[in-house]
Amino acid sequence: MAAEGFSQRYRLAVIAITVTALAAVILLWLLPKSAYAWVKAFHIIAVIAWMAGMLYLPRLFVYHCTAEKGSVQSETFKLMERRLLRGIINPAMVATWVSGLWLAWSGGWLTAGWLQAKLALVVLLSALHGLFARWVKAFAADENRHSQRFYRIINEVPTVLMIAIVILVVLKPF
């Protein structure tokens, strides 16, 4: 039964990705002059979704630390963390990277200093995303090794990275 659920979700994910890609191709073909604006809008939406997850997941870790292993509460947090990571954060990060790289290439920004600095910060944010994924697995196996305080501090890192990235994009200081 679990295999059926996975298979169904996989099929739905493939359908969603295919429909999205097809819609993007049609949009770019029908509206080539406004494609950059559409991709930019999609990029902003993807960034918002990614950041929402990156800000919320460590808060779940904070609360999960207080739940007794094996309790209903702990199992609920495991489910929430897994669904948040797989259903929102991962796809949003991929969409952010794909649309962002297209915008950088299409807009001729690849050699701009501000973009290179932004990309360095986005790489750091992606590395943090990887750590979050590792911690989701650790919680799922009841092997968390960090304290509430640790997760409270880590919760601020995506915010600091986001602020720096937004300043670079808006001000383009170099």
C-alpha positions as CSV (number, residue, x, y, z in Angstrom):
1,M,0.0,0.0,0.0
2,A,2.9,2.4,0.8
3,A,4.4,1.6,-2.6
4,E,1.1,2.5,-4.3
5,G,1.0,5.9,-2.4
6,F,4.6,6.6,-3.5
7,S,3.9,5.6,-7.1
8,Q,0.8,7.8,-7.2
9,R,2.7,10.8,-5.8
10,Y,5.5,10.2,-8.2
11,R,3.1,10.1,-11.1
12,L,1.4,13.3,-9.9
13,A,4.8,15.0,-9.5
14,V,5.8,14.0,-13.0
15,I,2.5,15.3,-14.4
16,A,2.9,18.6,-12.5
17,I,6.4,19.1,-13.7
18,T,5.4,18.2,-17.3
19,V,2.4,20.6,-17.3
20,T,4.6,23.4,-15.8
21,A,7.3,22.9,-18.4
22,L,4.8,22.8,-21.2
23,A,3.1,25.9,-19.9
24,A,6.5,27.6,-19.7
25,V,7.4,26.7,-23.3
26,I,4.0,27.8,-24.6
27,L,4.4,31.1,-22.7
28,L,7.9,31.7,-24.0
29,W,6.7,30.9,-27.5
30,L,3.5,33.0,-27.4
31,L,5.0,36.0,-25.5
32,P,8.7,36.1,-26.2
33,K,9.0,39.8,-25.4
34,S,7.4,39.4,-21.9
35,A,9.1,36.1,-21.2
36,Y,11.7,37.7,-19.0
37,A,9.1,39.4,-16.8
38,W,7.1,36.2,-16.5
39,V,10.2,34.2,-15.5
40,K,11.1,36.9,-13.0
41,A,7.6,36.7,-11.5
42,F,7.9,32.9,-11.3
43,H,11.4,33.3,-9.7
44,I,10.1,35.7,-7.1
45,I,7.2,33.2,-6.3
46,A,9.7,30.3,-6.0
47,V,12.0,32.4,-3.7
48,I,9.1,33.3,-1.4
49,A,8.0,29.6,-1.2
50,W,11.6,28.5,-0.6
51,M,12.2,31.1,2.1
52,A,8.9,30.4,3.8
53,G,10.0,26.8,4.2
54,M,13.6,27.6,5.2
55,L,12.2,29.9,7.9
56,Y,9.6,27.5,9.2
57,L,11.5,24.2,9.2
58,P,14.0,25.2,11.9
59,R,11.1,26.4,14.1
60,L,9.6,22.9,13.7
61,F,13.0,21.5,14.9
62,V,12.9,23.8,17.9
63,Y,9.5,22.3,18.9
64,H,10.4,18.8,17.9
65,C,13.3,18.9,20.4
66,T,10.8,19.0,23.3
67,A,8.7,16.1,22.0
68,E,9.4,12.7,23.6
69,K,10.8,10.2,21.2
70,G,8.0,7.9,19.9
71,S,5.2,10.2,21.1
72,V,2.3,11.2,18.9
73,Q,3.7,14.7,18.9
74,S,7.1,13.6,17.7
75,E,5.6,11.5,14.9
76,T,3.5,14.5,13.9
77,F,6.6,16.7,13.7
78,K,8.3,14.0,11.6
79,L,5.4,14.0,9.2
80,M,5.3,17.8,9.0
81,E,9.0,18.2,8.5
82,R,9.1,15.6,5.8
83,R,6.2,17.0,3.9
84,L,7.5,20.6,4.2
85,L,10.9,19.6,2.9
86,R,9.7,17.3,0.1
87,G,6.5,19.1,-0.9
88,I,7.6,22.8,-0.7
89,I,11.2,23.5,0.1
90,N,12.9,21.1,-2.4
91,P,10.7,22.0,-5.4
92,A,10.9,25.7,-4.6
93,M,14.7,25.6,-4.4
94,V,14.9,23.8,-7.8
95,A,12.5,26.3,-9.3
96,T,14.5,29.2,-7.8
97,W,17.8,27.9,-9.2
98,V,16.4,27.2,-12.7
99,S,14.5,30.4,-13.1
100,G,17.3,32.5,-11.5
101,L,20.0,31.0,-13.8
102,W,17.8,31.6,-16.8
103,L,17.3,35.3,-15.7
104,A,21.0,35.8,-15.2
105,W,21.9,34.3,-18.6
106,S,19.0,36.0,-20.4
107,G,19.6,39.3,-18.8
108,G,23.3,39.3,-19.4
109,W,24.1,39.5,-15.7
110,L,26.6,36.6,-15.5
111,T,29.7,38.9,-15.2
112,A,28.1,41.4,-12.8
113,G,29.8,41.5,-9.4
114,W,26.6,41.8,-7.5
115,L,25.3,38.7,-9.2
116,Q,28.4,36.7,-8.4
117,A,28.1,37.8,-4.7
118,K,24.4,36.9,-4.8
119,L,25.2,33.4,-6.2
120,A,27.7,32.8,-3.5
121,L,25.1,33.6,-0.9
122,V,22.5,31.4,-2.7
123,V,25.1,28.6,-2.6
124,L,25.3,29.0,1.1
125,L,21.5,29.0,1.4
126,S,21.5,25.8,-0.6
127,A,24.1,24.2,1.6
128,L,22.0,25.2,4.6
129,H,19.0,23.5,2.8
130,G,21.1,20.4,2.6
131,L,21.8,20.5,6.4
132,F,18.1,20.9,7.0
133,A,17.4,17.8,4.9
134,R,20.1,15.9,7.0
135,W,18.4,17.1,10.2
136,V,15.0,16.0,9.0
137,K,16.4,12.5,8.4
138,A,18.1,12.6,11.9
139,F,14.8,13.5,13.6
140,A,13.0,10.8,11.5
141,A,15.4,8.2,12.9
142,D,15.1,9.7,16.5
143,E,18.8,10.7,16.3
144,N,18.7,14.4,16.8
145,R,22.0,15.7,18.3
146,H,21.2,19.4,18.6
147,S,19.5,21.5,21.2
148,Q,16.6,23.9,21.0
149,R,19.1,26.7,21.3
150,F,21.1,25.5,18.4
151,Y,18.0,25.5,16.2
152,R,16.9,28.9,17.4
153,I,20.2,30.3,16.3
154,I,20.2,28.4,13.0
155,N,16.7,29.7,12.4
156,E,18.2,33.2,11.9
157,V,20.8,32.2,9.3
158,P,18.3,32.0,6.3
159,T,17.0,35.5,7.3
160,V,20.4,37.0,7.3
161,L,21.2,35.4,3.9
162,M,17.9,36.6,2.5
163,I,18.5,40.2,3.6
164,A,21.9,40.2,2.0
165,I,20.6,38.7,-1.2
166,V,17.7,41.2,-1.5
167,I,20.1,44.1,-0.9
168,L,22.4,42.9,-3.6
169,V,19.6,42.4,-6.1
170,V,17.9,45.7,-5.4
171,L,20.9,48.0,-5.0
172,K,23.3,46.2,-7.4
173,P,26.2,47.9,-5.5
174,F,29.0,46.5,-7.7
